[in-house]
């Protein structure tokens, strides 16, 4: 078994010369743009100490295209009142379309249709045509354009066209139900809705025409732009076809907007209330994701960048922004486990993917299946695997190096929809240690606070960010006085962003994430994050999935989805393993068998709603069922209440 902290990979001796972050460090020192640094930690320390110097350097190094100059880099170091690059005007889409050659911009795989390839020149032309289509529909800067569409090139095209004219983008994946879509789009009142008629997932066709018909009763959209993705039938409501919408050819143009002009609206999970509309600005996203993709991801013109996502998760926005650094992006629409878990690995080999992004649950599932992708597919081009969504166990790290490739950077990262980025990240300059995240991201002043609000090292604490970042939300939608925004992040430590996760930071800057702080296990005064518990439980061959809840009457209840038939021997092994690996306090009072673990649409487990149901709350009061991938799963927990 791979142990915590075991070194699994080290950068080569030429890393400072061969990587983009090494080039940035050389540029800083040679041009007088910043200090001379020789290690990642030194660079990070400067990046969070001298905010003005660091972000100005990022701006200049990447040649951010501004149509008017900024009067200052940051107006105030205090949160959440800070403003960035005041007076500057730019456009996110202009940076996304900086490359215009015949190189491949997008490779799209789908269960619904054949492979599609789009060059950078074709993408620019398509965006120009889509902008013309939007202008004909009367869309102007500040209007909203929404998409009920999958992870395909047409969605990218419309997103960039929307941004190019200063309108505001928002998207939901077509697997979202009517209530989920309406609860999001009804807030922003889109002028145009882009929709597909259906899709194929796991070999099954899903007709979405009835759902769209229902949601249009609650959405006052002016126009529906229709893409017949599944069938070629005409819908039972008025639309403009995609071909008609795209018929006017014109060169792409870009409306210069202020740095903090709204770019898109993302949403919180909406598990326990209406989804919060999180608004990001053109400038903040541009400068943050240039930094992340180039300096942390080491992506450039020769790379093929993939991250499995749907359009309802921030990782879709993160994926497509790889175009800003000249990388080709690879998209997949469908079930990543169909017809087998080898599907994405096979695609990675066929497309010569260099950066393969996925989730920890996917890697854990591959490990439990006993897959050996490196033995059955040619993954020699692969140099980085990204993992996010939940903590990756040391065993998951070990599986990647044993079964995928022994010489690559496995970057387990953590961030959130809130900033559309990772603030605990990876770096090609640092070693990879099992179970650990390599570093705090450049410009991200991440700290662990103890209950007294003091920064600590080597122990679990609240994950906080003590200095502002450009991609922090510019506001929440329908939050005129900013109270919802302040309550979400600044209610515990005034002027300090509290993210809601447990983290341990070592003196060298490496980190371990332990899960949500509101789902903490606290037995006998010993706090433990849920991720450490799941690491032990789900490493057992008898366990396919699990969820643990600590009740208000101090009972620890474990719910298990078994891999096969559950036996008393399995239960005994589980308890003895928890006692040995963690502590006697963390042996559950009861182990219950369930069919499936309730998860949000982005794949997160729902410990808190389960806890509420066990205390007597009904499932529809404990969580918004439309915010779950498997809403019926919550009902089963009513049977486990005390009589």
N, C-alpha and C positions, 0 to 999 in steps of 0.2 A: 504494500500500500504506500502510495506517495505521501510524504509527510509535509506538514506546513513548513514553508520557508525553504524547502529543498530547491537548490539552484538547478534549473532545467535548460537554460539557454543563456549565452553571454554574447554581447555584441563583438564583432570582429575588431582587430587592431586598427582598421582604417575607418571606423565608424564616423569619426569627426570629419573625415574628408569625403566620404561617400554619401552621407545623408544630407537632407535639406536642412535639418536643424543645425548640423555642423557648419554648413555654408552660412546660415544665418548668424551663427556665433562669430565666424570669421569676418563677415560683413560688418557686424557691430563694432568689432575692435579696429578693423582696418579703416573704416570710414568715420570713426569718431561718433557713431550713432548710439553707442552704449559702452558698457565696461568690457574689458577683456575677461572672458570666462573660459574655463577649461572643463567644467563638469556640469551636468544637468542641474544639480542642486544649486550651484552658484548662479546659474541663469535663472532658475525659478525664484531664488531669493530676491534678485534684482527686479524680476517681473512683478512681484507683489509689493515691493517697497517703493519703487519709482513708477507709479501707474502712468504718469504723463510720458515719461521717457520710453517705457516699454511699448505702450500702444501707439505712440508716434512712430516708433521703429517698425512695428508691424505694418502700419499704414504705408510707410515709405519703402520698406523692403518689397512689399507685394505690389507696389505701384497702384494703390487704390485710385480709381478714376473719379475725381471730384470735379464737379462743374463750378464750384465756388469754394473758396478757402475757408477753413475753420478758424475761428478766433481764439479757440482754446481746445485742449484735448478733453479735459473733464472739468465740469463746473464746480464740483464739490466732491470730496472723498466720502461724504456721508450718504447713507442709504435710507430711504429709497428716492431721495430728491435729486440725485446726480443727473447731469445731462452730458452727453458725449459729443465731441467734435461740432460744437455749436457753430452754426453758420455754413457748414458744408452741405453740399447737395450732391446726390449720386443716385445710382439705381442698381439694385441687386442683379436684375436680369442682364444688365450690360456686362457685369463681371462674369456671369454664367456663360455668356456667348462671346467671350473674348477670343476664343479659338474658333476659326472659320474655315479650316482646311478640310480635306477629304478623309481625314482620319476618322475612325469609328468613335462616335459620341455615345451611342446607346445600343446595347444588345439586349433584346427582350425575349425571354422565354415564358411560355404560358401553357396551361392545360387547355385553354379555350381555342387557341389558334397557333399557327406555325411561328417559328422564330422570325423576329423582325430585327433589322439592323438599320441604324440611322447615322449618317455622318454628321460632323460638326457643321458643314456647309448646309446640309439638308435641314438640320435642326434650326439653324438661323432663319432659313427661308420659311420653314413651317411656323416659327414664332411670328415672323412678319405677317404671314397670312392670317394667323389667329388673332393678332392685334387688330388687323383690318376688320375681321369679323366682329370683334367686340365693339369696335368704334361704330360700326353700322348698327349695332344694337343699342347704341347710346351710352355705353359704359364709359365712365369718366373716373378720374382720380378720386379715391375715397369710396367708390361703389364696391360692392362685394360680389365676387364670383365664386360659386360653390361647385364642388364636384362630388358626385356619388359614383365613383369610378375606381377601377383597380389600378394596380402598379404597372402601367403600360406607357409607351412613349407619348401617346396623345394627351395623357394627363400632365406629363412634364411640359409639353408644348403649351397647353392652355395656362398652366401655372406661370410660366415665364412670360407669356403674352399679357396676362393679368398684371404681373409685377411691372412689366415694361411701361405701362401707361399709368402706374401709380394706384391702380385698383387693389383691393384686398382679397387675398385668396383664402379659401378654407376647403377642406376635403374630409369625406368619410368613406370608408371602404364599403363596397357593396354587400358585404356580409352583415353590416349593421342593420338592425331592424328599424321599422318605421319610427317607433318612439325614440330610439337613440338618435336617429338623424334629425327628427323634428326638434328634439330638445337642444340640439346644437345649432342647426341652421335657423331656427325660428328666432334665436337671439340676434343674429347678425343681419337678417332680412336681405338675402342675396337678390340681386337684380337678374342674374343669369344662373341657371343650374345646368351643369354638364352631367349627363347620365348615360349609363350603359343599360342594355336590356336584360343582362344576366351574365353568368360566368359558369365555368366548370371548376369544381373543387373536389379532389379525391375521386375523380372519375364520374362524378354526378353533376348533372346540369341543374342550375338554379335560375329560374325565371324571376326577374325582379320587377317586371312590368306591374303586377298588382301592388307591390309595395310602393313603387313610385307614384302610381295613381292615387293611393291613399295619402302619401305625404304631401302631394301637391294641394290637397284640400286645406292643409295647415300652413303652407308656405306661399307667400304672395310674390312669386317670381314672375318677372315679365316674360322671360323666354326660356325654353328648355332646348338645349343643344343635344342632339340625340346621336349616339354611336351604337349601331347594331353589332354588338360584340359577340353575342351568343347566336342570334338568329337574324334574319333579314326582314322580319315582319314589321309593318308600320304600327306604332303604338296607338292606343285609343285616346290620345290627347294631342293637342297641337304642339308641334316641335319644328325645329330647323335641323336638317340632317347635318352631320359632321362635314360631309363633302360640300354641301351648299355653304356652310359656315366658312369653310377654308378656301373658297374659290377665288378670292381676290389676292393676287400675288403682289407683294411689296417688300422692300428691304425692311428689316427690323429697325425700329427707332425706340428711343428710351427717354421717358420723361424724367428730368432731374427732380428729385424730391429731397426734403430735409433728411438728415441722418436718422432721425427718429420717426420718420413717416411710417405708418403701419404697412407691413409686408404681408403677413398672414395671421390667421387666428388658429391656434391649436387649442386643444381642450384637455382639462383634467379628466380623470376616469369617469366621474359622475356616479361613483358607486353608492354613495350615501346622500346624494343631493344632485341638483341640476349641475351639469358639467360647467366648469368655469371657462370662459373664453379668454385664453392667454394670448396677448397681442405682442408680437415682436416687430422690431423696426428693420428697415432696409440696411442701415449702416451697421447696426450691432451684429446682425446675422452675417453680413458680408465679412467683416473684419474678424469675427470669432471663428468662422468656419474656414477661412483662409488659413488662419493659424493652426486649427486642429488638423485639417487634412494634410497640409504640407509639413508642419513641424512635428506633429505627433504621429500622423499616419504615414509620413514620408511618401506621399502620393505625388505623381507628376505625369507628364505626357505619355510615358511608356507603360503606365499601369492600367490594369483592368480591375475596377473596384466594385465589389458586390456586398450588399447587406440585405439579408432577408427581412422584408417588411411589407406591410400593407399601407395604403394611403391614410389610414386612421391612426398611425403611430408616428411619433416625431422622427423615428429612424428613416422614414421615407424622405422627409425633408433633408435629413443629414446625408442620405445616400445621393440624392440628385445633386446636391451642392458640391459633390466631388468634381463636377464639370468645371468648377471655378479654377481648379488647379490643373486643368488640362487632362484629367484622367478620363478614360472610358468607363461608363457605368454599366453594370449588368443587372438587369431586373428579372424578377421571377414572380409570376402570378399563378398561384395554385397551392396545393397542399405539399409542404416540404417533405412529408413522409410518404408520398404516393408516387409510384407504386411501392417504393420502399425508401428507407432512410438514406439510401445511396444516391437518390435522385440529385440532390444539390452537389454532392461530391463529384458525380459524373459530369454535371454541367461545369463545375470548376475546372475539371481536366479538359473538357472539350473547348472551353472558351479561354483557356490559359489565364485564369483569374490569378492575380497576384495578391489581392487583399480580399479575404473571405470573411464577411461579417455575419454573425448569427447570434443566437441567444444561448445562455447557459443551459436552459432546459433541453434545447436541441442537442447540444454536446453530451449532456448526461444521458439522453435517450439513446444516442449512438453508442455510448459506452455500455449501457445496459443491454443493448442488442448484441454486443460483442463485435461490432463492425470494425473492419481494418481497411479504411478507405485508401491508405497509402499503398496497400498491397494489391488493390484491384483497379486503381485509377492512377493515371500519371499526373501527380500533383507537384511535379518538379518546379513549376513556375511560381508556386505558392510561397510567399515569404512572410505573410502576416495573416493571423486569424484574430478577428475581433469578437469579443463576447460581452454581452450586456443583458439587461432585463432583470437579472438576479445574480447573486454571487455564484461564481464557479468554484466548485470544491477542489481541494488538492488532487483528489482522484481524477476529476475531470481534466485538470492540467496534465496529469500523468498520462491519461489516455491519449490526449492529443499528440504528445511527443512520442509515445510508443506506437500509435496506430495510424496517425496521419502523416507526420513528418518530423524528423528529429532536429532539423535545422530551420526553424522559423521563429518569429516573434509571436507569442500568444499574448495578446493584449486584452486583459479583462478590464473593462472600464465602467464607470458609473457617473450618471448625470441625471438629466430629466427633461421632460417636456417643458418645464418651467423656463429653462434657458436654451433649449434645443441644442444642447451640447453635452460633452462630458467634462466634469471638473476634477474627477479622479481618473487618470488616463494612463496611456502607455507611451513609451519612448524608445526609439532604436538605439539610444545611448546607454540604456540600463539593462541589467540582467533580469530574467524572468524567474520568479520564485513561486513555487506551488502555493495556490490559495491566496496570493497577494496581488494587489494592484500596484503597478510599478511606481507611480508618482502622482503628485498633485499637478494638475495641468498648469501650464504657463499662464500667468495672469490671474489664477484662481487661488485666493488666499484661504484655503481650506484648513480648518482646525477642528480638533476634538475638544469640546467643552465638557468639564465635569459639572455636577449639579450646582456648584457655586459660580458657574460661568467663567471658569479659568481654563486656559488652554493646557492640555496634558499630552504627554507622549507615552506610548507603551501600554495604554489602558483604554478601554472602551469609553467613548463619550459621544455627545451629540455632534453630528456633522453640521458645522456652521461655515459660513463664508463671511469674512470680516471686512472685506473691501469690495467695492462694486466691480461688476463686469459689464462690458458693452451689450451682451445679449440677454441681460436680465429683461423681463417684460417691460414694455413701455407703459402698459396699463392692463387691467382686466376689462373685458367688454362689459358695458352697462354697470360701471363702477365709477360714477362721476366724481365722488369725493375721495376715491382711493382707499376706502376703508376695508374692502374685501382683500385688496392686495396686501395692505399692511397686516391684516389679521392672519393672512396665509403664511407669512414668512417672518414678520418682525414683532410678533406678539409676545414672545418669551424674552428675547434679548433685543432691546431697542437699538436700532441702527446696525444690527447684525442679522444676516440671513440665516434662519434655521431651516434646514432642509427636511428633517424628519427621519433621518437614518442614523443608525449607530455606526461609528467608525473608530478604528484604532490606527493611529499614525505613529510610525517608528521614527527615531531620530534621523534616519537616512532618507525620510520622505516616503517610504513605501507604506501602503495602507491595506487594511482589511475592512470590508464592509460586512456588517452583521445583520442587516435587514432593517425593517421599519422600527423606529423607536416606539411607536404606539402599539406594537405587537410584541414587546419585550417579554421574555420569560423571567420572572423574579421569584425564585424559590429560596426561602431562608436567607434573604438578603443578598443572594448572588444573582446578579443580572447577566442574562445571556441573550444574544440576538438569535432570532429564529434560524438564520442561515447556518449557524454552526450545528444546531439541532438537526436540520434537514440534511446536512452533509453526512452525518453519521447514519441516520435512518435510511436515506436513499442510496447509500453505498451497499446496502444489503441486497443480495440477489432476490430475496423474497418480496421486496418492496418496489413497486413501480412508481408510486407517488404518495405524498403524505401531506397532512396539515396538522399543526399543533396549536392548542389554545390553552392559555392559563386563565382560569375563571376567577371571578371576584372572591369566591370562597376558597381560594388557594388550591384548587384541583388542577392537575396537569393532564389534559386529555389529548390523546393522539389518535388521529383518524388515518387509516392506511388503505391505499388501493394496492392490493397484492398482485404480484406477478403471476401467480397461479393459485392453487388451493392453499388457503391459510391454515396452518396447523399450530398446535400448542408448542411444538418445537420451534416454530418460527417466532412465536411470541416470546418464548424464553430466550432465544438468541438475541432478539431485539433488545429486551430489557438488560441482559447482561452486557451487551455491547455499549448501550448508553451509560451504564454504570461504570464501565471500564474507560470509555473514551471521553466522557464528560464528567459526571459526578453522580453519586447516589440521589442527589436532589432532583436530578433530571430524568429519573425513571418515571414514566407516566403512571398516574393512578389507574388509568384504564386505557385499553387499546381497542378501538372500534374499527370494523371493516366497512368501507364505503365503496361505491362504484366509481366515483370521480370527485376530484377536488375542485371546488368552485374557483373560477378564475375570471379576471376582468378581460375585456377585449384585447388588452395588451399582454395578457398572460400572467398577471400577478395573482398570487393566492389571496384569499379573503378571510384572514384570521378574525378581524374585528367583527364583521357581520355574523360569522359563525358564533362568536362569543355572545353576541346580542340575542341570537336565536336560542341558544342554550339557556339564556336568562329569561326567556318567555316572549321575546319580540317575534312577530310574524316575519316570514322571509321578505315579503314585499315592503315591510317597514324597516327591516334591517339593511336593505340595499335596494338600489334601483335595478330590477331584474334585467332591464334592457341593456345595462352596462356590463353584463356577463356573457361570456362565450357559451356557457352552459347553465342557464337560469334555473332549470329544474333541479340542479344539484343541491341548491340550498335547502330545498324542502325536506330532504332526507335527514337533516340535522334536528328536526323537530322530534324525531323518535328517540333522541339521546338526552332529552331533558329529564331532570329528576322528576319522579312521579309526585 
